[in-house]
Amino acid sequence: MEPIEVVVYRPEWRIQFLELGSALRSALDDTVMRIDHVGSTSVVGLAAKPIIDILKYLFQT
């Protein structure tokens, strides 16, 4: 089993989410209703696995 890496909070996680969210919004265009930064990297000051978790809400067609 691989060890799990947990690191101290990094302010750049928010910037990374904003960049990824913007790219997703452009790619998904009118199908996306909302994009949220979720998980431990979204909590300011919390140590976390350095993985940006994103939740997308799509319009039902």
C-alpha positions in Angstrom: 0.0 0.0 0.0 1.3 3.4 -0.9 1.9 5.9 1.9 -0.5 8.9 2.0 1.1 12.3 1.8 -0.4 15.0 4.0 1.2 18.4 3.8 0.7 21.8 5.6 -1.8 24.1 4.1 -0.7 25.8 0.9 -2.4 29.1 -0.1 -1.7 28.3 -3.8 -4.4 25.6 -3.6 -7.1 28.2 -4.0 -5.3 29.7 -7.0 -5.0 26.3 -8.6 -8.7 25.7 -8.0 -9.6 29.0 -9.6 -7.5 28.2 -12.7 -8.9 24.7 -13.0 -12.5 25.9 -12.4 -12.1 28.5 -15.1 -10.8 25.9 -17.6 -13.7 23.6 -16.7 -16.2 26.3 -17.1 -14.8 27.2 -20.5 -14.8 23.6 -21.6 -18.2 22.7 -20.3 -19.8 26.0 -21.4 -23.6 25.9 -20.9 -23.7 22.5 -19.3 -22.2 23.5 -15.9 -24.4 25.3 -13.3 -21.8 25.5 -10.6 -18.2 24.5 -9.8 -17.0 24.2 -6.1 -13.7 23.6 -4.4 -14.4 20.8 -2.0 -12.3 18.5 0.3 -9.5 19.2 2.6 -7.5 21.6 0.3 -10.5 23.9 0.4 -10.2 24.5 4.2 -7.8 27.4 4.9 -5.2 26.3 7.4 -5.9 22.6 7.3 -3.2 20.1 6.5 -4.3 18.0 3.5 -3.4 15.6 0.7 -2.2 17.9 -2.1 -5.0 17.0 -4.4 -7.5 19.6 -5.6 -11.1 18.2 -5.3 -13.7 19.8 -7.5 -17.4 19.2 -7.6 -19.3 20.1 -10.7 -23.1 20.6 -10.9 -24.4 20.1 -14.4 -27.7 21.1 -15.9 -29.9 18.1 -16.6 -30.9 17.8 -20.3 
